[in-house]
Amino acid sequence: MQTNTPHADLLAYDPDLHAALLADYCLSAAPGERLLVAGGQEATPLIRAVTRALLTRGARPVVRVDYPGQQEDFAELASDAVLDAIHPADLNDVEALDGSLRVLTPTPAHPVDAARRARLLAANAPVAAARARRKWSLTLYPTAHAAAQAGMSEAQFGEFVMRAMFLDRPDPVAAWAEVRATQARLIERLTRADVVRIEAPGTDLTLRVGGRTWANSDGKRNMPSGEVFTGPHEDSAEGIVTFTVPAEYQGQMVRGARLEFRAGQVVNASADEGESALHAALNTDPGARRLGELGIGTNTGIQVPTGNILFDEKIGGTVHLAIGKSYPETGGVNASAVHWDLITDLRQSGRLSLDGEVVQEGGVFLI
């Protein structure tokens, strides 16, 4: 593999390797399938590589490329009638797909009223639900903005992305099979648990997960991945949680978010930064004040936050909680237009307990 001349010691990002993994492993593209490939303009090298890969496998790619700021323009300028209701053709188009790939393309966002963005998200919920009923995958193209957000050079971030997806290995698919096997052993223990307790500075939260299904996130839907997750009982969350990893919501960074739960519902919320975005998310609909997901990050190859949830929620030694929509495959039933993951790091002085037994201390599993 060739590398960029100024950074010859770094592994260069390769869109063709990325595309092959997406087409063969994540989407399992089959002849004749109509597969959406969508992403921002800056991701054109990867979008083209994926399109070419799908064509050579006999699939029918449908390509959609957004210009930078397109979603912000829509949220800011759409009339109430356009903002609050989808056109039937939008739903029909998704229902005619066999699957979809969304390429995250981080670029600088211009501020848009958080409440208007929440209305747009709520209106598009039927489209999102229809897309989720088909096979889907999500990945990220390493933009200059994403690199800066992570505190890395473009070359460094490109290498980070390659290694996070195991594209530095001779057989990335085999590497993801190893992740799946390791997480399956963890799920064996989690499946026997009912009460989960999360403890860390500013956090003491209990949840019930008995009877719910734990999902093994092995890179099929999120690339990269490395987590196990479930849908906690919707009325079970009790206590307070402080999220120590910054998280972006609709273009706004939220830092130091704190949520207090009673009988499963958020009753108090604050943040050190981005509090208006936090409240806008919680006020989207009634389901946004309940939890739809409890996730445990297992990817020890991702060690530092990047400001992007696709990577950050997978950090080994962290847990994340999503307010809003549950994934039906977990047994969760919470309905919302929102699904926003918020992360707390347990690697310093946190722990995770199952029915009173400590199973993770300082980010290290004891089972």
BABA-190494 format. One line per 10 residues: number of its first residue (from 1); their letters; for each residue y, x, z of C-alpha. Coordinates in nm, 4 decimals. Each point is the difference from the previous one (the first is absolute). Layout:
<rs>
NUM) A) Y/X/Z; ...
</rs>
This chain:
<rs>
1) MQTNTPHADL) 0.0000/0.0000/0.0000; 0.3417/0.1349/-0.0900; 0.2754/0.0156/0.2593; 0.3761/-0.0186/-0.0252; 0.1339/0.3491/-0.0581; 0.2449/0.0122/0.2966; -0.2790/-0.1121/0.2363; -0.3058/0.1802/-0.1361; -0.1595/0.0064/0.3446; -0.0030/-0.3803/0.0249
11) LAYDPDLHAA) -0.2487/-0.2466/-0.1449; 0.1888/-0.1881/-0.2724; -0.0039/-0.3770/-0.0150; -0.2165/-0.1113/-0.2945; 0.0500/-0.3615/-0.1216; -0.3146/0.0143/-0.2156; -0.2235/0.0802/0.2992; 0.1774/-0.2698/0.1998; -0.0460/-0.2524/-0.2818; -0.3715/0.0726/-0.0408
21) LLADYCLSAA) -0.0599/-0.0615/0.3703; 0.1937/-0.3272/-0.0165; -0.1771/-0.1263/-0.3127; -0.3549/0.0953/0.0974; -0.0074/-0.0205/0.3802; 0.2789/-0.2342/0.1100; 0.0002/-0.2548/-0.2831; -0.3534/0.0598/-0.1331; 0.1426/-0.0952/-0.3389; -0.2447/-0.1828/-0.2264
31) PGERLLVAGG) 0.0225/-0.0768/-0.3739; 0.2082/-0.3069/-0.0780; 0.1653/-0.0289/0.3410; 0.3703/-0.0879/-0.0009; 0.1519/0.2353/0.2557; 0.3650/0.0147/0.1024; 0.1600/0.3430/0.0416; 0.3401/-0.0363/0.1661; 0.2462/0.2493/0.1402; 0.3486/0.1415/-0.0156
41) QEATPLIRAV) 0.1500/0.1878/-0.2917; -0.0304/0.3374/0.1720; -0.3781/-0.0439/0.0143; -0.0297/-0.0060/-0.3800; -0.2221/0.3142/-0.0132; -0.2595/-0.1668/0.2255; 0.0380/-0.3448/-0.1579; -0.0637/0.1520/-0.3422; -0.2977/0.2001/0.1280; -0.1551/-0.3106/0.1596
51) TRALLTRGAR) 0.0623/-0.2069/-0.3140; -0.1721/0.2633/-0.2150; -0.2898/0.0218/0.2468; -0.0488/-0.3781/-0.0044; 0.0122/-0.0147/-0.3776; -0.2692/0.2658/-0.0336; -0.2180/-0.2076/0.2349; 0.0360/-0.3133/-0.2130; 0.2356/-0.1881/0.2337; 0.3148/-0.1926/-0.0992
61) PVVRVDYPGQ) 0.2938/0.1499/0.1929; 0.3113/-0.2111/0.0565; 0.2891/0.2334/0.0751; 0.3121/-0.0951/0.1961; 0.2676/0.2579/0.0786; 0.2965/-0.0756/0.2297; 0.3341/0.1724/-0.0251; 0.1325/0.1561/0.3242; 0.1571/-0.2711/0.2148; -0.1520/-0.2927/-0.1928
71) QEDFAELASD) -0.1366/-0.1751/0.3087; 0.3270/0.0542/0.1849; 0.1953/-0.1514/-0.2904; -0.2265/-0.3039/0.0035; 0.0386/-0.0529/0.3738; 0.3761/0.0511/-0.0104; 0.1002/-0.1956/-0.3100; -0.2556/-0.2802/-0.0478; 0.1187/-0.3554/0.0496; -0.1500/-0.1967/0.2870
81) AVLDAIHPAD) -0.2235/-0.1890/-0.2426; -0.1359/0.3231/-0.1480; -0.0222/0.1816/0.3329; -0.1928/-0.2682/0.1848; -0.2593/-0.1104/-0.2569; -0.2293/0.1745/-0.2453; -0.0328/-0.1052/-0.3618; -0.3445/-0.1458/-0.0814; -0.0431/0.2621/-0.2723; 0.0122/0.2776/0.2621
91) LNDVEALDGS) -0.2990/-0.1471/0.1786; -0.1863/-0.0796/-0.3227; 0.0398/0.3588/-0.1146; -0.1556/0.1412/0.3171; -0.2849/-0.2501/-0.0177; -0.0785/0.1298/-0.3510; -0.0558/0.3550/0.1317; -0.3299/0.1559/0.1044; 0.1723/0.2500/0.2280; 0.3149/0.1972/0.0631
101) LRVLTPTPAH) 0.1320/0.3410/0.0913; 0.3398/0.0392/0.1627; 0.1560/0.3439/-0.0050; 0.2503/0.0502/0.2804; 0.2982/0.1883/-0.1412; 0.2350/0.0857/0.2874; 0.3643/0.0219/-0.1083; 0.3269/-0.0331/0.1921; 0.0606/-0.3658/0.0813; 0.3400/-0.1625/0.0129
111) PVDAARRARL) 0.0500/-0.2320/0.2980; -0.0824/-0.3668/-0.0530; 0.0297/-0.2771/0.2553; -0.3285/0.0055/0.1897; -0.0129/-0.3799/0.0260; 0.0239/-0.0382/-0.3800; -0.2781/0.2516/-0.0484; -0.2102/-0.1945/0.2485; 0.0610/-0.3213/-0.1988; -0.1110/0.1722/-0.3198
121) LAANAPVAAA) -0.3133/0.1262/0.1707; -0.0815/-0.3470/0.1326; 0.0465/-0.1597/-0.3428; -0.2354/0.2525/-0.1592; -0.2758/-0.0563/0.2560; -0.2155/-0.2127/-0.2393; 0.0127/0.2749/-0.2621; -0.0951/0.2633/0.2568; -0.2870/-0.2190/0.1218; -0.1309/-0.0488/-0.3533
131) RARRKWSLTL) 0.0143/0.3742/-0.0641; -0.1887/0.0687/0.3240; -0.2857/-0.2262/-0.1132; -0.0731/0.2463/-0.2809; -0.0826/0.3659/0.0222; 0.3096/0.2018/0.0706; 0.1075/0.3503/0.0869; 0.3161/0.1687/0.1215; 0.1074/0.3602/-0.0411; 0.3141/0.2139/-0.0031
141) YPTAHAAAQA) 0.1687/0.2216/-0.2547; 0.1646/0.3070/0.1578; 0.3676/-0.0513/-0.0796; 0.2827/0.2331/0.0986; 0.1233/-0.2633/0.2460; -0.3423/-0.0246/0.1647; -0.0098/0.3787/0.0357; 0.3457/0.0082/0.1588; -0.0922/-0.2852/0.2331; -0.3043/0.2016/0.1113
151) GMSEAQFGEF) 0.2103/0.3143/0.0497; -0.1834/0.1871/-0.2749; 0.0819/0.1512/-0.3365; -0.1275/-0.1878/-0.3033; -0.2716/0.2619/-0.0512; -0.1060/-0.0146/0.3644; -0.0157/-0.3789/-0.0037; -0.1968/0.0016/-0.3241; -0.2575/0.2244/0.1625; -0.0009/-0.2195/0.3116
161) VMRAMFLDRP) -0.0792/-0.3053/-0.2153; -0.2786/0.1816/-0.1858; -0.1663/0.1136/0.3225; 0.0419/-0.3389/0.1692; -0.2001/-0.1536/-0.2875; -0.2604/0.2841/0.0031; 0.1010/0.0924/-0.3536; -0.0159/0.3633/0.1071; -0.3793/-0.0340/0.0306; -0.2635/0.0332/-0.2745
171) DPVAAWAEVR) -0.1246/-0.3570/0.0572; 0.2686/-0.2296/0.1478; -0.2268/-0.3055/-0.0220; -0.2636/0.1741/0.2147; 0.2722/0.0911/0.2506; 0.0984/-0.3654/0.0310; -0.3662/-0.0884/0.0500; 0.0005/0.2358/0.3009; 0.3048/-0.1824/0.1398; -0.1791/-0.3312/-0.0428
181) ATQARLIERL) -0.3078/0.1262/0.1888; 0.2051/0.1424/0.2890; 0.1984/-0.3203/0.0367; -0.3173/-0.2094/-0.0137; -0.1228/0.1778/0.3142; 0.3307/-0.0752/0.1737; -0.0231/-0.3647/-0.1015; -0.3444/-0.0236/0.1595; 0.1659/0.0577/0.3405; 0.3089/-0.2097/-0.0697
191) TRADVVRIEA) -0.2086/-0.3002/-0.1033; -0.1481/-0.0199/0.3517; 0.3443/-0.0165/0.1628; 0.2130/-0.2960/0.0998; 0.3077/0.1251/0.1906; 0.1989/0.2875/-0.1501; 0.2637/0.1684/0.2136; 0.2636/0.2350/-0.1456; 0.1862/0.2253/0.2465; 0.2765/0.2514/-0.0689
201) PGTDLTLRVG) 0.3541/0.0656/0.1208; 0.1795/-0.3336/-0.0367; -0.3244/-0.1741/-0.0981; -0.2567/-0.2022/0.1916; -0.1480/-0.2661/-0.2237; -0.3290/-0.1875/0.0047; -0.1605/-0.1910/-0.2865; -0.3257/-0.1861/-0.0524; -0.2144/0.0751/-0.3040; -0.3394/-0.1440/0.0987
211) GRTWANSDGK) -0.1744/-0.1673/-0.2911; 0.2440/0.1383/-0.2560; -0.1097/0.2268/-0.2866; 0.1112/0.3632/-0.0275; 0.0781/0.1173/-0.3530; -0.0817/0.3498/-0.1216; 0.3008/0.1146/-0.2029; -0.1527/0.2711/-0.2166; 0.2595/0.0451/-0.2742; -0.1001/-0.2899/-0.2224
221) RNMPSGEVFT) 0.3102/-0.2067/0.0714; 0.2369/0.2604/0.1432; 0.0002/0.3431/-0.1583; 0.0173/0.2020/0.2166; -0.1649/-0.1732/0.2944; -0.1896/0.0787/0.3188; 0.0141/-0.2867/0.2482; -0.2024/-0.2810/0.1497; 0.1673/-0.3324/0.0695; -0.0559/-0.3548/0.1142
231) GPHEDSAEGI) 0.1912/-0.3188/0.0702; 0.0478/-0.0486/0.3751; -0.0229/-0.3473/0.1508; 0.3350/-0.1547/-0.0787; 0.0821/-0.1114/0.3573; -0.1356/0.3083/0.1789; 0.2748/0.2645/-0.0082; 0.1482/0.0596/0.3466; 0.2403/0.2717/0.1056; 0.2423/0.2345/-0.1667
241) VTFTVPAEYQ) -0.0305/0.2543/-0.2778; 0.2443/0.2690/-0.1123; -0.0398/0.1260/-0.3553; 0.0693/0.3720/-0.0064; -0.0351/0.0608/-0.3756; 0.2940/-0.1226/-0.2127; -0.0918/-0.2772/-0.2439; 0.1859/-0.1320/-0.3019; 0.0460/-0.3718/-0.0563; 0.1494/-0.1275/-0.3240
251) GQMVRGARLE) 0.1923/0.3221/-0.0549; 0.1253/0.0384/0.3589; -0.1401/0.2578/0.2407; -0.0888/-0.1332/0.3434; -0.0342/0.2480/0.2874; -0.1083/-0.0521/0.3575; -0.1079/-0.3619/-0.0464; -0.1199/-0.1736/0.3191; -0.1848/-0.3302/0.0109; -0.0987/-0.2048/0.3025
261) FRAGQVVNAS) -0.2857/-0.2477/-0.0419; -0.1010/-0.3029/0.2028; -0.2994/-0.2114/-0.1024; -0.0007/0.1794/-0.3329; 0.3613/-0.0641/-0.0923; 0.2983/0.2371/-0.0114; 0.2427/-0.1142/0.2679; 0.2327/0.3008/0.0039; 0.0805/0.2558/-0.2697; 0.2363/0.2950/-0.0242
271) ADEGESALHA) 0.0375/0.3260/-0.1891; 0.2008/0.3187/0.0298; 0.0877/-0.0238/-0.3695; -0.0424/-0.2791/-0.2546; -0.0188/-0.2807/0.2550; 0.1397/-0.2534/-0.2469; -0.2887/0.0719/-0.2397; -0.2485/-0.0389/0.2859; 0.1402/-0.3416/0.0923; 0.0166/-0.1074/-0.3650
281) ALNTDPGARR) -0.3701/0.0773/-0.0364; -0.0893/-0.1894/0.3176; 0.2072/-0.2997/-0.1071; -0.1553/-0.0291/-0.3473; -0.2429/-0.2718/0.1096; -0.1908/-0.0994/0.3173; -0.2964/0.2235/-0.0820; 0.2203/0.3098/-0.0119; 0.0197/-0.0042/0.3824; -0.3754/0.0433/0.0372
291) LGELGIGTNT) -0.2288/0.2893/-0.0847; -0.2076/0.0018/-0.3148; -0.1554/0.3441/0.0353; -0.1046/0.2710/0.2422; -0.0719/0.3284/-0.1790; -0.1212/0.3400/0.1163; 0.0916/0.3032/-0.2111; -0.2759/0.2548/-0.0598; 0.1322/0.2332/-0.2702; 0.0449/0.3332/0.1777
301) GIQVPTGNIL) 0.1144/0.1504/-0.3295; 0.3288/-0.1912/0.0428; 0.1683/0.1510/0.3034; 0.3718/-0.0706/-0.0324; 0.1941/-0.3199/-0.0693; 0.1506/-0.0217/-0.3469; 0.2047/-0.3183/0.0328; -0.2473/-0.1795/-0.2248; -0.2462/-0.2439/0.1524; -0.2731/0.0693/-0.2564
311) FDEKIGGTVH) -0.0439/0.3432/0.1576; 0.1335/-0.0480/0.3512; -0.2315/-0.2821/0.1088; -0.2994/0.2225/-0.0856; 0.1017/0.2904/0.2278; -0.2968/0.0884/0.2182; 0.0816/-0.0729/0.3645; 0.2315/-0.2942/-0.0651; -0.0358/-0.3755/0.0202; 0.1988/-0.2560/-0.1926
321) LAIGKSYPET) 0.0672/-0.3673/0.0459; 0.1106/-0.2257/-0.2828; 0.2129/-0.3010/0.0714; -0.0728/-0.2930/-0.2270; -0.2770/-0.0686/-0.2474; -0.3635/0.0638/0.0908; -0.2585/0.1238/-0.2468; -0.2548/-0.2839/-0.0318; -0.2930/0.2418/-0.0193; 0.0645/0.0994/0.3624
331) GGVNASAVHW) -0.0253/-0.3579/0.1269; 0.3714/-0.0114/0.0729; 0.1706/-0.3299/-0.0761; 0.3683/0.0782/0.0504; 0.2065/-0.1103/-0.3017; 0.3349/0.1545/-0.0906; 0.1941/0.1372/-0.2950; 0.0387/0.3188/0.2050; -0.2524/0.2759/0.0560; 0.1858/0.2943/0.1510
341) DLITDLRQSG) -0.1819/0.2908/0.1620; 0.1582/0.1724/0.2999; -0.1461/0.3196/0.1432; -0.0299/0.1604/0.3420; -0.1242/0.3555/0.0447; -0.2647/0.0550/0.2683; -0.0429/0.3746/-0.0543; 0.2270/0.1174/0.2818; -0.0776/-0.2151/0.3017; -0.1500/-0.3227/-0.1261
351) RLSLDGEVVQ) -0.3400/-0.1564/0.0230; -0.2091/-0.2779/-0.1408; -0.2486/-0.1975/0.2104; -0.2719/-0.2488/-0.0893; -0.0963/-0.2430/0.2769; 0.1250/0.2512/0.2575; -0.1701/0.3060/-0.1514; 0.2333/0.2706/-0.1313; -0.1170/0.0807/-0.3544; 0.2943/0.2052/-0.1199
361) EGGVFLI) 0.2221/0.2332/0.2035; 0.2893/0.1939/-0.1465; -0.1057/-0.1023/-0.3489; -0.3555/0.1354/0.0377; -0.2966/-0.2367/-0.0075; -0.2406/0.0315/0.2940; -0.2802/-0.1962/-0.1669
</rs>
